[in-house]
């Protein structure tokens, strides 16, 4: 009878130990699952932000390319305007010299 009682008590303690252990590991598994879900959501949010910033970066790089092209075109325009200005200065100097010559001729005729 003592052996039977000892066996039943040991069996009950073993069953209780296994039940407690099962609940403990199940709670750990649930916690890990929640952490995993939160991590997945965080990664998805991070991917969305990365895509958003990548699109903004691509737009900015495209804008930079456009601005570079416009800057190059404006540099060419500035060069041509400088050349025209130089030509106009030369022509103005020639016209001033011609005017002086004509004024001298007029004075000599008077």
C-alpha positions as CSV (number, residue, x, y, z in Angstrom):
1,X,0.0,0.0,0.0
2,X,2.8,2.4,0.8
3,X,4.5,1.6,-2.6
4,X,1.2,2.2,-4.4
5,X,0.7,5.5,-2.6
6,X,4.3,6.5,-3.3
7,X,3.8,5.6,-7.0
8,X,0.5,7.5,-7.3
9,X,2.0,10.5,-5.5
10,X,5.1,10.5,-7.7
11,X,2.9,10.1,-10.8
12,X,0.7,13.0,-9.7
13,X,3.8,15.2,-9.1
14,X,5.2,14.2,-12.5
15,X,1.9,15.0,-14.2
16,X,1.7,18.4,-12.4
17,X,5.3,19.1,-13.3
18,X,4.6,18.3,-17.0
19,X,1.4,20.4,-17.0
20,X,3.3,23.4,-15.5
21,X,6.2,22.9,-17.9
22,X,3.7,22.7,-20.8
23,X,2.0,26.0,-19.8
24,X,5.4,27.7,-19.3
25,X,6.7,26.7,-22.7
26,X,3.4,27.6,-24.3
27,X,3.5,31.1,-22.8
28,X,7.1,31.4,-24.0
29,X,6.0,30.3,-27.5
30,X,3.1,32.8,-27.5
31,X,5.4,35.6,-26.4
32,X,7.9,34.7,-29.1
33,X,5.1,34.6,-31.7
34,X,3.9,38.1,-30.6
35,X,7.5,39.3,-30.8
36,X,7.8,37.7,-34.3
37,X,4.6,39.4,-35.4
38,X,5.8,42.8,-34.1
39,X,9.1,42.3,-35.8
40,X,7.4,41.5,-39.1
41,X,5.3,44.6,-38.9
42,X,8.3,46.7,-38.0
43,X,10.2,45.2,-41.0
44,X,7.2,45.9,-43.3
45,X,7.1,49.5,-42.0
46,X,10.8,49.8,-42.6
47,X,10.5,48.4,-46.1
48,X,7.8,50.9,-46.9
49,X,9.9,53.8,-45.6
50,X,12.9,52.6,-47.5
51,X,10.8,52.4,-50.7
52,X,9.4,55.9,-50.1
53,X,12.9,57.4,-49.5
54,X,14.2,55.5,-52.5
55,X,11.6,57.0,-54.7
56,X,12.3,60.4,-53.3
57,X,16.0,59.9,-53.9
58,X,15.4,58.8,-57.5
59,X,13.2,61.9,-58.0
60,X,15.9,64.1,-56.5
61,X,18.6,62.5,-58.7
62,X,16.3,63.0,-61.8
63,X,15.9,66.7,-60.7
64,X,19.6,67.0,-60.4
65,X,20.1,65.6,-63.9
66,X,17.5,68.1,-65.3
67,X,19.1,71.0,-63.4
68,X,22.6,69.9,-64.7
69,X,21.3,70.0,-68.2
70,X,19.7,73.4,-67.7
71,X,22.9,74.7,-66.2
72,X,24.9,73.4,-69.1
73,X,22.5,75.1,-71.5
74,X,22.6,78.3,-69.5
75,X,26.4,78.2,-69.6
76,X,26.3,78.0,-73.4
77,X,23.8,80.9,-73.5
78,X,26.1,83.0,-71.3
79,X,29.1,82.2,-73.6
80,X,27.1,83.2,-76.7
81,X,25.9,86.4,-74.9
82,X,29.5,87.3,-73.9
83,X,30.6,86.8,-77.5
84,X,27.8,89.0,-78.8
85,X,28.6,91.6,-76.1
86,X,32.2,91.6,-77.3
87,X,31.2,92.0,-80.9
88,X,28.8,94.8,-79.9
89,X,31.6,96.6,-78.0
90,X,33.9,96.2,-81.0
91,X,31.2,97.6,-83.3
92,X,30.5,100.4,-80.9
93,X,34.2,101.3,-80.8
94,X,34.3,101.3,-84.6
95,X,31.2,103.4,-84.8
96,X,32.6,105.9,-82.3
97,X,35.9,106.0,-84.2
98,X,33.9,106.6,-87.5
99,X,31.8,109.3,-85.8
100,X,35.0,111.1,-84.6
101,X,36.4,110.8,-88.1
102,X,33.2,112.3,-89.6
103,X,33.2,115.0,-86.9
104,X,36.8,115.9,-87.8
105,X,35.9,116.0,-91.5
106,X,32.9,118.3,-90.8
107,X,35.1,120.6,-88.7
108,X,37.7,120.7,-91.4
109,X,35.0,121.6,-93.9
110,X,33.7,124.4,-91.8
